[in-house]
Amino acid sequence: MKQILQFVSSNSINLASFAVFQKHLYAKKTLVYPTLKAMGSERSISNSSEPLSSFVEDKKDKKLKGLESNPGSMNHVVKENDVNSYSIEIERLRNDRTIVDKMTVQELRKTLKRFRVPAKGRKDDLLSALKTFMDKDMCEQDSQVREQQGLLISSKNPFVEVEAEKVVAEDLVENVNETGEIFKLNQGKRRLKQSESERKTVKVTTKKKLSLKSDEDSDFMPSKAKRKVSSDIVEVTQLEEISTTATQTEPWTVLAHKKPQKGWIAYNPRTMRPPPLDRATKFVKLLSWNVNGLRALLKLEGFSALQLAQREDFDVLCLQETKLQEKDIEEIKRRLIDGYENSFWTCSVSKLGYSGTAIISRIKPLSVRYGLGISDHDSEGRLVTAEFDTFYLISGYVPNSGDGLKRLSYRVIQWDPSLSNYLKELERSKPVILTGDLNCAHEEIDIYNPTGNKRSAGFTDEERKSFATNFLSRGFVDTFRRQHPGVIGYTYWGYRHGGRKNNRGWRLDYFLVSESIADKVHDSYILPDVTGSDHCPIGLVVKL
């Protein structure tokens, strides 16, 4: 039986605005007691044997830039006076795609902003945004109306009611391929009329009827109250059914790669992690996370550092890209939760609110040092080293080669060799563990779109060769790849275009260890369910 589709669109369908509203349980404590109690998580603590779920809600589905919301209406209309110039510019770019490919990051951002499309992320994110925008021809009509909510999919199956707290369908519609369809809205009856001469293909993930509950005046923000959406009916001209078992709640378990090789599989921490060590075995558990701004993370509603500590029970937490200033450190240190009184922080002094690394530990280290001991490299707060009884631990944030690869030479000629020499010097006295955002996807398996990122920072041939030469060839072991040789596990996803929900990411975060202790590694793992940053935490369990 054909399904019927009602949207609010005159030329294009935007179905990506389904927000996943996750149910949380109240937590009484957080990492920073007085300041951060308002950020206590509202979800229950789970252990590693239970299905993983997000710590914080994805808050990306806000008002679309360049679109206005009329009071009491769910329709967003593109300003008419921009349409003509948009159409001309889009046509020019379509006729010569090489113009887009040759654009710098600044030009891409400027162009996207002109089209009122958010312009954030790496160069490949920006290119993808612009090409997707052109392909969908968002500005072909003089006036365009978009419907951001109100979907009901009908089929032979009975209605299934879904509450806002449990929404199944963030990826309900995976893709929309347009072939010139014109839809007209009857706002009173919300009826869709389909053109006889043109058709549209829509890919959906289920054939069930879903009834969502919603407030009339809220298009994007979740509400605690149950929401009811008007019974819009969606007609699908061509239905392609795909599995919904794990893709919506655990997208990292779905193989996502532009050039997958035979034997590659997706990383699933619920099934691929070994059993915990028994209490009789001595071991240390390390966690590392690029938080992309610690203060911003701690302000996120629903995030609880206490829950993270209780769930993972780590001994040491390494942080990168804290973006703190020295004046912030003492206040943060005074409010650490019990048991993690040992913390060591370094901040950028050459550029405030930039970079920054830290080590927070419940084990008191024997000694601590900051930087490489080279003034040319130590002004950005990129390295903290803690010496423990049986190893050195380094929390590092390797410089990004930057827009236009302007820091590529510095990265591969100066920084990488200097860091490598520093690690080998430490290794003369005891084994070394380097962790953090090393800003390099070493192999094609470590990045969703290798072909499209050959000249993107983090995947250039120069960076990949330097990673191999300065670290792997000098006796340091990539613990995750050694444990999971054919497994796709990403640790970074760009904010643009649902990179995380579609599992289109990069593996930029590592635990590299000296060869002498590689066999003592019990588990090297990724925690893709923990959100709040564009990176997720990674962990390492090492027998002592």
Secondary structure, 3 states (H helix, E strand, C coil): CCEEECCCCCCCCCCCCCCCCCCCCCCCCCCCHHHHHHHCCCCCCCCCCCCCCCCCCCCCCCCCCCEEECCCCCEEEECHHHHHHHHHHHHHHHHCHHHHHCCCHHHHHHHHHHCCCCCCCCHHHHHHHHHHHHHHCCCCCCCCEEECCCCCCCCCCCEEEECHHHCCCCCCEEEEECCCCCEEEECCCCEEEECCCCCCEEEECCCCEEEECCCCCCCCCCCCCCCCCCCCCEEECCCCCCCCCCCCCCHHHCCCCCCCCCCCEECCHHHHCCCCCCCCCCEEEEEEEECCCHHHHHHCCCCCHHHHHHHHCCCEEEEECCCCCHHHHHHHHHCCCCCCCEEEEECCCCCCCCCCEEEEECCCCCEEEECCCCCCCCCCCCEEEEECCCCEEEEEECCCCCHHHCCHHHHHHHHHHHHHHHHHHHHCCCCEEEEEECCCCCCHHHECCCHHHCCCCCCCHHHHHHHHHHCHHHCEEEHHHHHCCCEECCCECCCHHHCCCCCCCECCEEEEEEHHHHHHEEEEEECCCCCCCCECCEEEEEEC
